[in-house]
Amino acid sequence: MDFWQVLPAAIALVLIFEGVMPFISPNRWRNMLEVVGQMDDRIIRNIGLGSMLLGLTLLYWVN
């Protein structure tokens, strides 16, 4: 598969997964955003780093 074929599919999947929580439970999603808004920047960066490393690991494992 070509990169330009896979990229829109990957972005579409991210948007689908990101939209599940606010669709299913908007109140919990809003509360989660309030909690995240009160977190320290370092904690948010660590969560982001962990998420990226997990994504890279899964991508390597799949390919």
Long-range contacts (C-beta under 8 A, 24 or more apart in sequence): none
